């Protein structure tokens, strides 16, 4: 029996999600798309999980995008469903949306550990994450327009909000690849990390976040996402509501107390 197209591992409070099709640069097959959607749902609903890391198997690719032989023909109607994964993937755009965290907001941090090619749907998946580490060899791009397609996994909306308008439009309209240095320069990624250190650095960052107050971490991400596009006044109302929730928690009392008592804080998430 072949391996599943996605691996889901729990390491304490951290979920490690690995795209597992290295022989095809971790292209998103119907099975992988469905498993991604399920993994993000499980991560979001499991109160014991506080941070997720998404990465790709192998040394070549994070994700090269949708599988042009399996997924895209299914979505365009050029191929008929042949198994349950196909039928589920083709039945609803909700699966493809959830697989790249589009119209499916997770109020917990997601870290991308980008180990190679990050193209098309793979880059759209990355745009749904919060913190991004990449190897020096990583390349990024949205080449869909070259194939008379569009990046419909959130990139036309997310990318101009995450980097400058001009840089976003060049990536979207020209379709060229950019390297890790350029991605760092324009603010698309956070850090360039040697390949041998990539997963360890991602796990270390995830562990540091997981040690923080989980209610506070969730409130930060929820407020940042919900305030996008609002006026300052409207955003401040969301900030005030988050402040009230967090300050009323047991964790908010534990954090300062632990600092005063010079001991590690023990957060319960309430």
C-alpha positions as CSV (number, residue, x, y, z in Angstrom):
1,X,0.0,0.0,0.0
2,X,1.3,3.4,-0.9
3,X,2.0,6.0,1.7
4,X,-0.7,8.7,2.4
5,X,-0.3,11.9,0.5
6,X,-0.1,13.8,3.8
7,X,1.4,13.1,7.2
8,X,-0.1,14.5,10.4
9,X,2.0,14.3,13.5
10,X,1.4,15.7,17.0
11,X,4.5,16.8,18.9
12,X,3.2,18.1,22.2
13,X,1.3,21.3,21.5
14,X,2.6,21.4,17.9
15,X,1.1,19.8,14.8
16,X,3.5,18.9,12.1
17,X,1.8,18.7,8.7
18,X,3.9,17.2,5.9
19,X,2.9,17.2,2.2
20,X,4.1,13.7,1.2
21,X,4.4,13.4,-2.6
22,X,8.1,14.2,-3.1
23,X,8.3,12.3,-6.3
24,X,6.1,14.9,-7.9
25,X,7.3,17.9,-6.0
26,X,4.5,17.5,-3.5
27,X,1.9,18.5,-6.1
28,X,-1.6,18.7,-4.7
29,X,-3.6,15.6,-5.7
30,X,-7.2,15.2,-4.8
31,X,-6.2,13.0,-1.9
32,X,-3.6,15.6,-0.7
33,X,-6.1,18.4,-1.0
34,X,-8.7,16.5,1.0
35,X,-6.2,15.5,3.7
36,X,-4.9,19.1,3.9
37,X,-8.5,20.3,4.5
38,X,-8.9,17.6,7.2
39,X,-5.6,18.4,8.8
40,X,-6.4,22.1,9.2
41,X,-9.8,21.2,10.6
42,X,-8.3,18.9,13.2
43,X,-5.7,21.4,14.1
44,X,-8.2,24.1,14.6
45,X,-10.5,22.0,16.7
46,X,-8.0,20.3,18.9
47,X,-7.5,22.6,22.0
48,X,-4.3,20.8,22.9
49,X,-2.7,21.9,19.7
50,X,-1.4,25.5,19.7
51,X,0.8,25.9,16.7
52,X,1.1,24.1,13.3
53,X,4.1,23.7,11.0
54,X,3.5,22.9,7.3
55,X,6.3,21.6,5.2
56,X,7.1,19.3,2.3
57,X,8.7,15.8,2.1
58,X,12.0,15.5,0.4
59,X,14.7,18.0,-0.5
60,X,13.2,19.5,-3.7
61,X,9.9,21.1,-3.0
62,X,7.5,22.5,-0.5
63,X,4.7,22.3,-3.0
64,X,4.7,22.8,-6.7
65,X,0.9,23.5,-6.8
66,X,-2.1,21.6,-8.1
67,X,-1.3,18.3,-9.8
68,X,-1.9,19.2,-13.5
69,X,-2.5,15.5,-14.4
70,X,-5.0,14.8,-11.6
71,X,-6.5,17.8,-9.8
72,X,-6.8,20.5,-12.5
73,X,-8.4,18.3,-15.1
74,X,-10.9,17.2,-12.4
75,X,-11.8,20.8,-11.6
76,X,-12.1,21.8,-15.3
77,X,-14.3,18.8,-16.1
78,X,-11.7,17.3,-18.4
79,X,-11.4,14.2,-16.1
80,X,-14.2,12.4,-14.3
81,X,-13.9,11.3,-10.7
82,X,-12.4,7.8,-10.3
83,X,-12.4,7.3,-6.5
84,X,-13.7,8.7,-3.3
85,X,-10.9,11.3,-3.1
86,X,-11.7,12.5,-6.6
87,X,-15.4,12.7,-5.8
88,X,-14.9,14.6,-2.5
89,X,-12.4,17.0,-4.0
90,X,-14.6,17.8,-7.1
91,X,-17.8,18.0,-5.2
92,X,-17.2,21.3,-3.4
93,X,-14.9,24.2,-3.6
94,X,-15.0,24.3,0.2
95,X,-12.3,21.5,0.2
96,X,-9.9,23.4,-1.9
97,X,-10.5,26.6,0.1
98,X,-10.0,24.9,3.4
99,X,-6.8,23.2,2.1
100,X,-5.2,26.6,1.6
101,X,-7.0,28.3,4.6
102,X,-9.1,30.4,2.3
103,X,-12.5,31.4,3.8
104,X,-11.4,29.1,6.7
105,X,-9.7,31.2,9.4
106,X,-7.7,29.3,12.1
107,X,-7.2,31.4,15.2
108,X,-3.8,29.7,15.9
109,X,-0.4,30.4,14.3
110,X,0.7,28.4,11.3
111,X,4.4,28.3,10.3
112,X,5.6,27.4,6.8
113,X,8.9,25.5,6.6
114,X,9.6,26.0,2.9
115,X,12.1,23.4,1.7
116,X,12.2,24.0,-2.0
117,X,9.8,24.9,-4.8
118,X,6.9,26.9,-3.6
119,X,4.8,27.5,-6.7
120,X,1.2,28.1,-7.7
121,X,-1.1,26.4,-5.2
122,X,1.9,25.8,-3.0
123,X,2.5,29.5,-2.7
124,X,-1.2,30.0,-2.1
125,X,-0.9,27.6,0.8
126,X,2.1,29.5,2.1
127,X,0.1,32.8,1.9
128,X,-2.3,31.3,4.4
129,X,0.4,30.9,7.0
130,X,1.6,33.4,9.5
131,X,5.4,32.9,9.7
132,X,7.6,31.6,6.9
133,X,11.1,30.1,7.0
134,X,12.7,29.0,3.7
135,X,15.9,27.3,2.6
136,X,18.3,29.4,0.4
137,X,17.3,27.3,-2.7
138,X,13.6,28.0,-2.4
139,X,11.8,29.6,-5.3
140,X,8.4,31.2,-5.3
141,X,5.9,32.1,-8.0
142,X,2.3,32.2,-9.3
143,X,2.7,31.1,-13.0
144,X,-1.1,30.4,-13.5
145,X,-1.6,33.2,-16.1
146,X,1.0,31.5,-18.3
147,X,-1.4,28.6,-18.6
148,X,-4.5,30.8,-19.1
149,X,-5.5,30.1,-15.5
150,X,-5.7,32.3,-12.4
151,X,-4.5,31.7,-8.8
152,X,-7.9,31.1,-7.2
153,X,-6.7,30.0,-3.8
154,X,-6.6,33.5,-2.3
155,X,-3.5,35.0,-3.9
156,X,-5.2,37.8,-5.8
157,X,-6.6,39.1,-2.5
158,X,-3.9,38.1,0.0
159,X,-0.7,38.9,-1.8
160,X,-1.3,42.7,-2.3
161,X,-2.1,42.9,1.4
162,X,1.0,41.1,2.5
163,X,3.6,42.8,0.3
164,X,3.6,46.0,-1.8
165,X,1.1,46.4,-4.6
166,X,3.7,46.7,-7.3
167,X,5.6,43.7,-6.2
168,X,2.4,41.7,-5.9
169,X,1.2,42.6,-9.4
170,X,4.5,41.7,-10.9
171,X,4.3,38.3,-9.4
172,X,0.7,37.8,-10.4
173,X,0.8,39.2,-13.9
174,X,4.3,38.2,-15.2
175,X,4.3,34.8,-13.6
176,X,8.1,34.6,-13.2
177,X,9.8,32.9,-10.3
178,X,11.6,34.8,-7.5
179,X,14.3,33.4,-5.3
180,X,14.6,33.3,-1.5
181,X,16.7,36.4,-1.3
182,X,14.1,38.4,-3.3
183,X,11.2,36.9,-1.3
184,X,13.0,38.0,1.9
185,X,13.6,41.5,0.5
186,X,10.0,42.1,-0.3
187,X,8.7,40.7,3.0
188,X,7.2,37.5,1.6
189,X,9.2,35.3,4.0
190,X,10.6,35.9,7.5
191,X,14.0,34.1,7.4
192,X,16.3,32.2,5.2
193,X,17.6,29.1,7.0
194,X,20.2,26.4,6.0
195,X,18.5,23.3,4.8
196,X,19.9,21.1,7.6
197,X,18.4,23.5,10.2
198,X,15.0,24.3,8.6
199,X,12.8,21.9,10.5
200,X,14.6,22.4,13.8
201,X,14.3,26.1,13.5
202,X,10.6,25.8,12.7
203,X,10.0,23.5,15.6
204,X,12.0,25.8,17.9
205,X,9.8,28.8,16.9
206,X,6.7,26.7,17.3
207,X,7.7,25.7,20.7
208,X,8.4,29.3,21.8
209,X,5.0,30.3,20.6
210,X,3.3,27.3,22.3
211,X,4.9,28.4,25.6
212,X,3.1,31.7,25.4
213,X,-0.4,32.2,26.8
214,X,-2.6,30.4,24.3
215,X,-5.6,32.7,24.8
216,X,-3.4,35.7,24.2
217,X,-1.9,34.1,21.1
218,X,-5.3,33.3,19.7
219,X,-6.6,36.8,20.5
220,X,-3.7,38.4,18.6
221,X,-4.3,36.4,15.5
222,X,-8.1,36.7,15.6
223,X,-7.9,40.5,16.0
224,X,-5.3,40.9,13.3
225,X,-7.4,38.9,10.8
226,X,-10.7,40.5,11.8
227,X,-9.4,44.0,11.7
228,X,-8.1,43.8,8.1
229,X,-9.8,46.4,5.9
230,X,-11.6,48.1,8.9
231,X,-11.1,51.7,10.0
232,X,-8.8,52.4,12.9
233,X,-11.9,53.1,15.1
234,X,-13.5,49.8,14.1
235,X,-10.3,47.9,14.6
236,X,-9.8,49.4,18.1
237,X,-13.2,48.1,19.1
238,X,-12.1,44.6,18.2
239,X,-8.9,45.2,20.2
240,X,-10.9,46.3,23.2
241,X,-13.0,43.2,23.0
242,X,-10.0,41.0,22.9
243,X,-8.4,42.9,25.8
244,X,-11.5,42.2,27.9
245,X,-11.5,38.5,27.1
246,X,-7.8,38.0,27.8
247,X,-7.6,40.1,31.0
248,X,-10.5,38.2,32.5
249,X,-8.6,34.9,32.0
250,X,-6.7,32.8,34.6
251,X,-3.7,32.8,32.3
252,X,-3.6,36.6,32.5
253,X,-3.1,36.4,36.2
254,X,-0.7,33.5,36.0
255,X,1.7,35.3,33.6
256,X,2.6,38.3,35.7
257,X,2.6,36.1,38.9
258,X,5.1,33.7,37.4
259,X,7.3,36.7,36.3
260,X,7.3,38.1,39.9
261,X,8.0,34.7,41.4
262,X,10.8,34.1,38.9
263,X,9.4,30.7,37.6
264,X,8.1,29.4,34.3
265,X,4.4,30.2,33.8
266,X,1.9,27.3,33.6
267,X,-0.8,28.3,31.2
268,X,-4.1,26.4,31.0
269,X,-5.7,28.2,28.1
270,X,-8.5,29.7,30.2
